[in-house]
Amino acid sequence: MIKIVTISPEYPEAVSFATSAVATGVKVAIGHTAATSEQIDHVVTAGASLSTHLGNGSHATLPRHHNYIWDQLSDHRLCATVIADGHHLPNNLLNVFQKIKRRKMMIVSDSVTLAGMPAGDYQTEVGGYVTLTDTGILHLKGNPKIFAGSAQHMLHGINCLVNRKICTLSEAIEKASILPSAFMGLGEKKGMKVGALADIVVMNRSDEGLCVVETYKKGIQVYKRTL
């Protein structure tokens, strides 16, 4: 049932674990780590192929040259997911990631259970006491500098990439759909033709970006936007 797992390469068992996991078809990612360049190289050589929300889940202060973000960014063997919610990563960093990774850069929501909830203070099982702001930032209560996950959805990430001119609309959509599917080896019948999966999302485009109008699952309407 497990298809992908994130590990921290500094642990002694990381290489043997990555080797065993990859051998069973599980994708191994790197994240929430303090690993050295050598440790990252060893686990990638063992089969790790992805960076989990690159640039986040990291220390607030890092050495300017020798650090695990540069190591993962520069390794052509690694794809990367990024949290493109407009809060987790600044535009200049997203631009650099896009210029280097290109079609190896995908977006992930990192959304937690508070996504879609009104602003306020909450208690969660994972983050403890957290605050969701009016602007959509989710941080530890009393500490705005430490994020507690994201409260935004994937479409928000697509719109952020386009509105901030990180990439084109078609590229942003690919980063949220086709590229992750290809990375995980998930084949789907393509196109609007007989025999293709009738999973369809109907969207409108405005000055602010795309918005969902209707959603169909296996040909059955499961959502319709009300004005």
N, C-alpha and C positions, 0 to 999 in steps of 0.2 A: 504493500500500500504506500510505502514511502518512496517518493520520486526525487526529492531534492533535500539536501541537508546542509546547513551552514556550520562550519567548524572554525576554530581558532588555531592556526598552525603552530603556535609556540609550545603546545603540549607534546610530550614525548611520543604519545600514541598517534599523533596526527597523520603521519605518513602511512603507517600500517592501516589505520582506519580508512583513509582516503583510497588506498589501493584496493582494500576489500570492498568498499562501497561501490566504487566505479566498476569493479568486476561483476557486480550484481545488477548493473544498469542504473544505479542511483547517481544523480548529478551531485557533485560536491562543490560547495561555494565557500568563500572566505569572508568572514565578517566578525565584528565585535572583537577585534584582535589587537595585540601589541607585538606581533611577530616581527622578527628581523628579516632582512632581505634574503638571507640564506634559508630561513625557515619557510618563507613564502615560496621561494624557488623550489625547494624540496617537495612541498605538498602539491604544487602545480605540476611538477614532473611526475608525481604519483597519480595525477589525473584530475585534480581540481580544475574547474573550467569557468568559474563565475565569481564575481565580486558582489557580495550582498550590499545593497544601497551604499555604493562607494561614496566616501566623503562624510558619511554619517556613522553613528555607532562607534565614534572614535574619540580620542582625547581632545580636550579643548585647546591644548598647546602641544605642538610637535616640533622636532628638529626641522629646520627649514629645507634641508637637502635629503638626509637619510631618514625616510619614514615609510610606513606601510602603504600610504595612499599613492605616493610616487611609484613604489614598487609594483603595485597592482595596475596602475594606470599605464605604465610603460611595458607591461608584459603582454605581448601580442597573443599569447595563448589564452588569455582571460577575457571573457565577455563581462559586462558590468550592468547592473541595474542601478538606477538612480531614483531618488524621491523628488519628483519635479512638481512639488506643490506650491512653489513660490516662497517657501519659508526655509526649507531644510538646506538648500544650496543656493548661493548667489549666482547671478547671471554669468559672471566671468568664469566661474568654475564649471558651470554647465556647458559653456562655450568650449572650454578646453577639453572637457570630456567628450563632447560631440566631435570635435576636430580630430581627436586621436582615435577614439573607438569606432566612430561612424556607425555602421550597421551592427557592431558588437555592443552598442549601448542601447539598453531597453529601459523602460520605466516601470516602477512598482509603486503601488499606492502607500504601502506600510500603514494602511488604515487600521485603527483599533475599533473596539466596540462603540466608542463614542462618536464615530463618524455619523454626521447627520443630526446630532443632538444640538440643542440650543446652548449658547455660551453659559458658562457657570463653573462652579467647583464640583468635582466628582471624586469618588473613591473607587479605584479599580483593583482587580486582583493582581495585575502585573505591575502597574506603575505606582500603586498606592494613591496618595492624594494628589490630584492633578487639577489644572485649570484649563478650560477651553475658552479662548478669547473670541471677541466679536469678529476678528479678522481670520479666524480659522486656525490659529496656532494652538497646539496642545503642549503644555509644559508642566513640569513639576510645580506643585503649588508653592508659591513664594520664591520660585527660582526660574524666571523667564528664559534664562540662558540654556537650560537643560530641557530638550524636547522629550516628550513622553509618547512618541509615535506620531502618526498623522491622523487628521480627521477629515481628509479629503478623498475623493474618489478618482478613478483612473481618467475619466473624461476631463476632470479638472487639470490633471497633469498634462494631457494632450493640449488643452487650451493654453496652459502656461508656456509650454515649449513654443507654440506658434506665436502667441502674443508677445513673448519676450524675444522673438526672432532667433531662437536657438536652431530651429530647423523648419522645414515646410510642413504643411498640414498632412500631406501624404506620408512624409517621413515620421511624423509624430504618431499617426495612427498605426503605422507599421511597428513602431517601438512598443506599442501597447498590445499588439495582437499577433501579427505574422511572425515577427522576430522571436518573441518568447515561445511561440508554438513550434517554430523550426528548431530552436535551441533544445527544447524538450523532446524533439522527435515525434511530435504529434501531427500525423497526416490527416488532412481533411479534404473532402471533395470541394473543388473550387467552382465559383461562378454561379450565375443565376440560370440554372438549367435543371432538367428533370434528374432526380437522383441526388442532388446536392442537399446538404442539411439546411432546413428552412429556419435557421437561427438568424434573425434579421433585426437590426436596430435602425430605426428611421430617425434621422436627425435634421434639424434646421441649423443654419449658420447665420449668426448675427455679428455685430461689431465686437461683442464680448467673446465670441467663439461658438463652438458647437453646443447644442442642447438636445436632449433626447425627447422625441415626440411620441414614438411608439416602439414597443419591443415585442418580438415574436420568438417563441421557443418551440421548435419542431412544428412550425406553422401555426401555432396557437398564440393569440395575442395575450400577453401576460401584463402589459402595462400600456396605458394611454394617458398622455399628459392632459391635465385639465387646466384651462386658463383661469 
